[in-house]
Amino acid sequence: MAEEPTKAVRGTGRIAVLVVHGMGNQRPAATTREFVRAAWTMDATISDDPEKVWVVPDRDETDLDLPVFTTKGIADQDNRRVDFYEFYWAHVMAETRWVSIFLWLFELLRKGPGGARWDIKVAWFIAAPLFVAVVLGAVLVLSQLAAWIGGRFALDNAAAAIAVPWVLAAVVMFVAGGRYGIACLGFVAALVVAGALLANNGSLEADAILFRIGDWESLIVALGLIALYVAANAVFLETVLGDAARYYRDAPANIAVRRQARRLGVRTLERLHGDGRYDRVIVVAHSLGSVIAYDVLRAYWARFSRAVGDIVPSAEFAEQDDVGTAIGAGKPIPMDEEARTEWRARARRLAPWLSAIAATAPVAPPPAETPFGGRRAPPSWLVTDFITCGSPLTHAAYLGIDATTAGKRRERFRRKRLDRELPQNPAWREDDSGTMSFIDAEKETRRLHHAGLFGATRWTNLYFKSRLLVGDPIGGPLAHAFGEGVLDVPVTINGKLPPFSHSKYWDLHRHPDGEHLKAFRHALDLRDRDTL
């Protein structure tokens, strides 16, 4: 039997912290600079001289835009060094176009608000009618252009002047927006009729109806709505949500972008595992970066688990592998606080043990071709911690599943988890397999399975609660979607939820000693508490 992991061993090599930035127009190393200030430079307890941070080129000396931030060392730990890297993926999304945003908005309209969190529902009920009104305005402008080209400004028949843009808009909404598109168009129509009644003392006249061909007032309103959308697209939609539209929407071009981003992430982990200087890797991801990082980790673990052949479990591995019972109904494994604490402590100890046992185990050859270049996966797993901040994974069952009803989305999300397509924490078990391994009856061996990574990696999730105009509507708790082994940590800034707090998880402005920074540093755990 393999040697059992011990609780008293702390690594003597370096720690690599891989920072994964969020969505928006990110600049290389900008996120990591602020991250290092919050995690290291401004923490007077971490080092004898925390301001000693060197910015050096990466070891391959080819990407000068993404330097490594290296430190003097952790106090009282033989100056164990910490190196901060950035996984930069924004350039992959650089070609985001307004069409991608527009089509994604249609997709969200077609989904409707069912199954979304309450604040997302509120946003949907406000934004959806506005978006439908913009489409109606665009249809009116195109209809008016067609009338001009035909040598006419207005139609002689007043009913036709009203019916043409509204009917065309109804066709567009039915095809692209589904039942919710039609419902929102009906809501806009009700507002228009109500406005006409108020403007004419309760009588409904054709020339009082907005969005009709040949009416200057209607044309001005339509152009105003279009201008409002163009401004919102330039300021917010394309620059902030454009990355989410590309990553979540399953268009062929978007799938190519997703693969490229994941490939870059897997190669980054390959380099860190193959560097030779590190015995611990911490992955910290913000916003949409947490979705990408989750995909990268599950892809890299799948390669690692495939590369390792027969695994001889230790007593502690067997205890971790035996968490929960076989699940046929698809219910998550229940965990109280004590069980979660022990699960996470074992995960921290198992990561280096897996690397050690994998180094001596028979290594299975990789497939002739793989999506990541066909190279042999390194038989090591050093990722001890996955830390997410403001993660949209809280909306995974809504944003990540393409279905038109809430019931279908819930069922498909449940199916993806049961099928181990989306790794859980702990992993869901089937038949007599464990949460980390299974019996390969054909080869008569015990193998790591592809969804067991969180048995050897702690997952900590930081989030500001959402309260309409304050907090973080993008982030939220994850245990409900990815398993009760995830440690959800709600944070505040000195007891308050600031507005627009999505980008404030390691913000030093005005609050250099805020509670959110204490929670952030505690989750990062550079001192490695659970190895003692």
N, C-alpha and C positions, 0 to 999 in steps of 0.2 A: 504494500500500500504506500502511496505517496506520503511524503512528510506533511503533517498537518500545519496549516498556517498558524502563526503565532501572533499574539497581540502586542508584543514588545519590540517588534522590528520596525524601525523607521528607515526609509531609504537614505542612501548616502550620495546619490547622484543629484543631478539638477531636477528642478520642476519646470515643466513647460506649460504655460498658460496660453491657450489658443482662443483669441477673441474673435467672435463672429459678429460683424456689424449688422444693423437693421436696414430697413428699406429707406428709400429716398436717395437724393443726390449725395452719396457719401464720397469722401475724399480719402485716398490711401493714407493709412496710419492716423487719421484724425481721431477716430473712435478710440484707438489703442492709447494715444497720448493722454486723453482724458481718463481712460480706464486706469492707466498706470499711476496717475496722480492720485486717484481715489483709493486704489488698492494698495499702493506702496508709498509713494512720496509723502502723502499727508497722514500716514499712519505712523505715529511716533513710536509705537510699540513693536513694530515688525523688525526693525534693524537698528544697529548702532548709528548708522548714518543713512537714513532712508532717502536723502536727496542725492545720494550717489547712484545715479542711473546713467548707463552709457547707451548710446544709440549706435549700433554697429550694423554693417551690412549682413544680410543673410549669408549662411555658409556657402551657398552655391554662387553668391556674388553676382547674380544676374538680375535680380529684381531690386533695384535700388530704391524704388518707390515704397517698398514694404520692409523697412529695417527691423531688427530685433532690439527690443529694450531689455537690457540685461542689468542685473543688480549686484550690489556688493555682497549680499547674503543675509540670511535670516539670523537674527541674534540668538545666541545660546544653542545653535544647532550647527556648530562648526562652519558658520557662514555658508550654509547650503544655498546655492544660488537659485534665483528664479528668473527665467527668460520669458518675455511676453511676445507672442507672435500675433499676427492678424491674418485671418482667412478673409481675403477681400474678393467679393463676388459681384460688386456693383457694375463693373465693366461688362459683365455678361448680359446684364439687363439694359445696357445703354441704348439699345435700339427700340425702346418702348414707344409705340405710336398711339396716337389718339384713337385709332380704330380698335386697338386691343382693349382700351379702357371702355369704349362705347359698347363693345360686344359683351364685356364682362358685366357692365351695368345691366344690360338686357338679361343676362343669365341670372343675376341676383334678383331682378324684377320677376323673372319667371319662377324662381324658387319660392318667392313670397317670404313672409316673416316667420312661418311656422318652424318651431324647433330652435329658433335663435334665442339668445339671451335677451332679457327684457330691454336693456338699453339699445341693443342692436335692433330690436323690434321698433322702438321709438324712432330711431334714426331711419329705419326703412319706411315707416308711415309718413315721415316728413319728406324724405328724399324721393321716394317713388313717384308721388304725384307731380313733383317738380320736374323730374326726368321725363315723365310722360308729357307734361306741358311743353318741354323743350322739343320733344319729337313732334308734337302737334304743330308747334311754331315752325319747325323746319319743313314740315309737309305743306303748311300754308305758303311759306316763302317759295318753295319749288312750284306750287300750283300757280302762284302769282307770276312767277317767271314764265311759266308755260303760257299763261294768258297774254303776257306782254309779247312773247315771241309770236303768238297768233294774232297780234295786232289789236288786242282788246285789253283794257285794264280791268273791267268788271263784267260779270255775266249778267245778261238781261234778266234772267230768272233769279229772283232773290233766294228762293229755296235752294236752287242749284248752287248758288254762290256759297251758301252755308254747308250744304250737304257734301260737296266735293272734298274739301280738306278733312272734314270729320270722318267721312266714310273711308278715305284713304288712310287716315290715322288709325281707324279701327282695324283695318286690314293689317297694317304694320304691327299693331299691338297684339292682334290675335296670333300672327305668325311668329313674331319674335318675343313677345312678352307673355303669351299664354293667357290664362284666365285672370291672373293678377294684373296683367297689362290692360285687359278690357275693363276690369273693375276700377283701376286707377283712372282710365280715360272717362269712365262713367262718373267718377267723383269730380274730375275736372269739369265735365259737362254740367254737373249739378251746380258747381260754383259759378260757372258762366251764366247759367240761367238765373240763379239767385241774384247775381250782380245786375243782370238786365232788368229783373223785376224791381229791384231797389232803385235803379236809375230811372225807371219809368213809372214810379208810383203804382206798382202792382200790375201793370200791363206789359205783355210780352210782345215786342215788335222785332221784326227781322233785322232792322238796321241797328238794333241795340245788342245783337249777338256778336261777341268777339270771335276771332278766327274765321273770318269769311273773306272770300275773294273780292277785291275791289274796294276794300275799306282801309283807309290810311291808318286809322287808329289800331286796327287789328294787325296791320303790317308792322307798325312801330312796336307793339307789344311782342310780336313774334321775334323781331330782330333783337329786342331787349333781352328776351329769354335766351336766345342763341348766344348773344354777347356775354351774358352771365355765365352760361355753361363754358364758353371758350375761356373766360377769365378763371373760372374754377378749375378747369382742366390744366391751364398753364401754371397756376399757383399751387394747386393741391393734388388734383387727381393724377396727373401724369408724373409729377415730381415725387409724390409720396406713395400713392396707391398703385402707381404703374407697375412696380415690381410685383406686388401681390397679384395684379391682374395677369401678368405673364406667368407667374408660378402656379397659380391655382387653376387657370382655365386650360382645359385639355385640347388646345388647338395644336396641330402638328408642329408649327414653328415654336410654340411655347414649350412643347415637350423636348425639343432639341435644346432649348435654353436651360431647362431643368437638368437635363443630363450633363450639360457642360459644367454647370455650377456644382453638381454632385461630384463629378469627376475631379474638379479642382480640389474639392474638400477631401476626397479620399486620398489623393496624391499628397496633400499636405499632411494628413495623418501618417501616411507611409514614410514620409521624410522624418517626422518626429520620432516614430518608432524605430526607424533604422539609423537614427543619428548616433546612438551609442552612449550619449551623455545623460540621458533622461531615464528616471525610473518611475516618473509620475507625470501624467498629462491631465490637465484640467481644461475642459471645453466650456466657455462662457458665451452664451448667445443671446442677442437682443432682438425682439420684435420678429420680423419675418426671417431673420437669421437663425432663430431657434427652430423654425420649420425645416430650413435647409440643413442645419446641424443635425437634427433628429434623423433626417434621411441619410446623411453622410455616415452617421454612427451606425445605423442599422445595416448599411451597405458594407461598411468596413468590418463590422462584427461578423456578418455573413461570410465574408472572405476568410476571416480568422478561424471561425468555427469549422469551415470546410477544409482549411489547411491542416488543422490538427486532427490526427487520426484517433485511435483508441485513447480514451482518457481514464486514468485510474483515480477514482475519487478519494479524497481524504474524508475524515469524519465531518469536518466543518463544511466541506463542499456538499456532502450528502445531506447535511442538515438544511443548507440553503436550497438545495435541489428539491427537498421534500416539503417545501412550504405549500400550504393549501391542500386541496383535494382535487381529484379529477373533475372537471367541470363539463357537463353536457348541456346545461341550460344556458350557458353563456353569462353567468353572473360573476362579478369580480370577487377576487379573494378578499375577505374581510380582514382588516388589520386595525388593532388598537394602537395607541401611541407607543406602548412598550414593545409590541411586536415590530412596529415600523422601525424603531430605534435599533433593535437587534438586527433586523434585516439589512439596514444600511451599514451597520458596523461590520457585519460579515462581508458585505459587498466590498467595502474598503480593503479588507484583508485578502479577499480572493483575487483581486486584480493582479497584484504581483505574483501570487501563487500560480495563477493560470499561465502567466508568461514563463515562469520557471519550469512548470511541468510540460508546457508546450515545447520548450527548448530540447527536452529529452524524449518527447513522444515521436513516434513515426509520423512523418509529415506527408499528407496525401497530396499528390500532384494536382495542380489547378486544371480547369478545362483548357482545351487548346486555344480557345478564344474567350475573352471576357469583355464586358462593357468598359473595363478600365485598363485595357491594354494587354491582357493576357499574362501579366507578370505574376510570379509566385507571391502570395500574400505572406507578409512577415509573421512568423509564428509567435506573436507577442500581443498582449493587450495591456496597455498602460493607462487607459482612460479611467481614472478613479472617480471623477466627478463630472456630471453634466449639469450646468446651471443655466436656467432660462430666466429671462427678465422681460416682462411685458409680452408674453408669448401668445400669438393668435392661435396656437394649438388648443387653447380653451374653446375655440369655435370649430374644432376639427370636424365634428359631425355635421356642421352647417356649411362651412366654406369648402371642405375637402371632399364632399360627396355630391355628385351631380344627380339629383332626383327632384321631381317637381312637387313632392309632398313630404311633410315632416316625417310621416310614418315610414315611408320608403327610405329616407335618409337615415333614420335611426336603425332600421334593419340592415342596411348595407354597411353602416359603420360597425354595427355589432358583428356582422359576418366577417369583415376585414380583421377584426380583433380575434375572433375565434379561429380564423384561418392563419393566424400569426403573421399576416401581412403587415400589420401595425403592431410592433412589439409593445407588450404591456409590462408594467412594473408592480408586482411580479408577473411573469409570463403566464398566460392561461395554459392549463394542462389538458391533455387529451389522453384517453386510455390510461396506460400505466406509465406514461412518460413523466419527467420532472419539469420543474420550472426552468431548468438550464440544460438538461441533457435528455437523451432518449436512447433506447436500446436498438441498435442496428441488427435486426434478427438475421439478415442475410450474411453479414460479416461477423456476427457474434461479438460485437464490440459495443461500448458505450461512447456515444458521440455528443459533443455540444450541439444544441440545435440553434437555428438561425435567429430565433427571437428571444434568446436568453440573456442578452447583454446587460440588462439592468439588475441581474443577480450579481454582477461584478462591478457595477458602476452606480454610484449614488446619484439620484436625480433630485435636485432642489429647484423649486420654482418660486421666484419673487414676483409679487404683483401688487400694484395699487388697486384698491377696490374702485369700481366705477359708480359714480353718483351723478349721472347726467353731465353737468357742466364741469365737474371736478373729477379727479382720479384718472384712471386709464381704461377707456372703453375697448382697447385692443387686447390687453392682457387679462388674465384671470386665473383662477385655480385650474389644475390639470388632473388631480387625482380622480375626479369623476369620469374622465375620459381615458386615462392611461394607467389607472391602477392606484391602489392606496399605498403603494410603496413610494410614490412621489411625495416629497415633503413640500407642501404648499405653505409659503410664508407671506402673509399679507403685511405690507409695509406702509408706513406713513412718514411724513417729515415733521417730527416733533408733535405727533398726535394729529396732524392735519393732512387732508388730501388736497394738494395744490391743483389748480386747473392745468390741463394739458400736461399731465405728469408722465406720459408715455416715455419721454426721453430723460427722465430725472432719476433713474435707478442708481447711478453713481455720480449724480450732480453735486458739485461742491459749492455752487453759487449760493451765497447767503447762508448756507447751512453746512459748514465744513465738518460739524460734529453731529449731524442729524441721525435720527434713529435708522433711517433707510441705509445709511453708510455702515452702521454697525451690523445690520442684518446682512448686507452685501459682503462685508469682510468675513463675517461668521460663516456664510455659505461657501465662500472661496476657500477657507480653511487652509491657508498656506502653512500653518504650524502643524498640520496633520494630527489633530487631536485623537482621532479614533485608532491610531496605530499604537497608542500607549496603553 
